[in-house]
Amino acid sequence: MLAIIPARGGSKQVPQKNIKSLCGKPLIAYTIEAAQAAKSVDRVIVSTDDPQIEEAAKKSGAEIPFMRPKELAQDDSKAIDTYLYTVEKLNVEFNGNYKEFVVLLPTSPLRVPEDIDNAVSLFHEKKADSVISCVEVSFPPVWMKKIDRDGKITNYFNVATENKNRQEFETAFKPNGSIYVFKYAFLKEKYSYYSNNTYAYLMPQERSVDIDSQSDFNYAEYLMRAK
């Protein structure tokens, strides 16, 4: 299984986030090491536009056979375009024959190799179009609210939820941004992560930290030091 780790430069909230030191190692190193240790992965590719990320990734043992084009590394660039570009270039220009692949975001440093292997096993067992790692959320989505410019609260969903306890709602889950397993043909044809043949790989809260802000980074560091 091919593993793609997308890591562009230009992070706004946490500058140079993907190579920022986390407990003594660049953030991206944790994802590279987990991919290398996964039994289901036989090649680890980092897709980046940034020479500093390229250097850090190579030091951790990942391949960077080509740099990501600038048009795929903008704030409004779609991640799905990067995945399709990477697999197509590997297949057409580098003699690859990749029909399925796993995407591992470097902002999820607490996943373990077994998570990757279990997600890939589920993908094959179910003959899925895609498998996406998810985590249980702590409250029902229908509790979400809108706040207008005057500070007035309104319901985000048109559902009556007053006077209901959390236990009365069905358990909800969200993608945790850690693992995506795809059929290349499905992704290219449907241009979507989801179909009626998409399955969830469930992960616990403590391995589902997705670093988007400095507070996320601090929390991940706290969990790592606690271990």
N, C-alpha and C positions, 0 to 999 in steps of 0.2 A: 504494500500500500504506500502510495506517495503521500507525504505530509507537506503541506504548504503552510508556512508561517508568514502572514502578511505584516509588514512592519514599516510603515512610511515614516519619514521625518516630519517635523513641523507641528508637533503636539502643542496645543495652546495652553491648556490648563496646567499641565505638568511638562515643562520644557524638556526635550530629549527624553521623554518618558521611557521609551523602549530600551534605552541603554543606561537609565538612571540606576545607581547602585542600590540594590535591595539586599540587606544582610551580607554585603561584601561581594555581590555578583551583579552584573547587568541584568535588568529585569528579563530581557529576552532569553538569557541563558537558561532560565528555569524551564521554559517551554521547549527549547532545543534539547535539553537533557532528558526531559520526559519523553519526547518523541524518539530520541535515540534509544532509550531504554524499553520502549514499547515493542513487544514481540511482533505485532502486526505491521509495523512500519519498517520499510527497507530503504527509504530514501527521504532525506529531510532537506527541503528547499526553503530559503528565506527570500521573500519578494520585498525589495526595498528600493527606494530612490536615493537613500542617504548613505554617503561613503562611511560615516562613522558607525552607522548601524551595520553596514556591510563588514567592516573590520571586526566589530564585536561578535557578529554572528559567525564569521570564519574562525575566530579564536575559540568559539564554543563547539566547532566541528560541523557547522551547517554548510551547505553548498549555496552559492549565489552564482548560477551559471550565466545570468544576465540581470541587468538593472531594470527596475520598473520605469516605464516611460513617465514623464512629468504629468501628462494628461490623466494618468491613472493615480496620481498622488496628490490631488487637490482636496481641499476641504469638502467639496461637493461631489467628489468621485465616488462611484458606487463600488463597494467591495466585490460584488458579484462579477463586475467587469475585470477586476484584477485576477480572480480565480480562473475565469474563462481564458483570459489572455495567457496566463502562465501555463496552463495545461496545453492549450493549442500550440504555443511556441515550443514547448518541450516535445510535443508529438510531431510537429511539422519540421522543425529545424534541428532538433537534437535527438532524433531517432527514438523518441519515446512511443509508448503504446498504452497510455494511461486511460483507462475507462472508468476508474473510480479513484477518489482521493479524499483525504481528510484535511480539514483546515483547523489549525490550532492558533488561536489569537494569543499574542505575547502578553496581553494584559491580564491573563489568568494564570498566575504563577503557582497556584496551589493544587492544580490538578496533578494526579499521579499517573505513571505509565499504565496502571491497571484500568484507569478510566478510559484511556484511549483504546486499549485492547477490548474492553467490554463494549464500547460504542461500536467499534468495527465488527465485533462478533454479532451484535444485534443487527447491524446493517446487513450482514450476510445471511443470518438466520431468517430474517423477515423478507429477504429479497427486496429491500426498501429502495425507494428513490432517494431518500435522505434520512439521516438520523441526526437529531439536534439535542445537545445536552441542555437539561432544564433543572430548575430548582423550585421547590415549593415556596410560595410566597406566604408572608405572615398574616395577611389580611385579605379579605375579598376585594377584587377589583372594583366592584360596584360601590365601595366606600370612597372611591376617589372623587374629589371635588374640583370645581373650577372657581377661581377667584378673579373677579373683574377689576377694572382700574380703580373702582371706588372701594374695593376691598370686600364686596358682597360675595357670599358663598352660594354657589348653585351646584346641583348634581351634575357630574360628568356624564353619567348614564341616566337614561329616562326609566329608572327602576326605583320602586318604593323600597327603602331599606330601613326606615325608622323603626326603632325599638326591636331590632333583630340582633341576636348575639352572633358572634363569629362562628360558633359551632353549627348554626342553622344554615350556613352557606356551604356550597360544594367547594372542596379544596381546589385551589387554583395554582398554576405553575407558570413560570416564565423562562424563556431561554436565558442561560447564564453566560453566554458568550465564550464558552470554553472550547467546545468540540462540535464540529460540523462534518458529517460524512456524506459525500455526494456521489451519485452517478453523473459522470460528465455529460452524457447524452441528454439526460433529464434536465440538468441545469441549463444546457445550451438551448434546448428546445422550448422549455417553459419559462426560462428566465425568472425563476422563483425558487425559494428554498423549500417550499411546502407543496405537497400534493395529498391526495387521499391515501397515499402509501408512505407517509412520513411518520417516523416513530421518535419517541422521546427516550433519551438516556438520562435517568435521574441521578443527580449528584447532591451530596449534603451541603448545607449552608457553609460549613467551614472550608470546603474546597471550591466554592463558587464565587469567590471574590473577583470582581471585574474592575480593574483599576482604570478609573476615568478622571479622578481628581486627587489632590494631595491627601485628602482625608482617607480615600480608598487605599492609597499607597501606605499611609501610616498604619491603617488597620491590617493590611497584608503583612507588614513588617512585624506588627505586634503578634499576629498568629504564628508567624515563622519562629520568632524568638520564644514564644510560649511552648512550641514543640521541642 
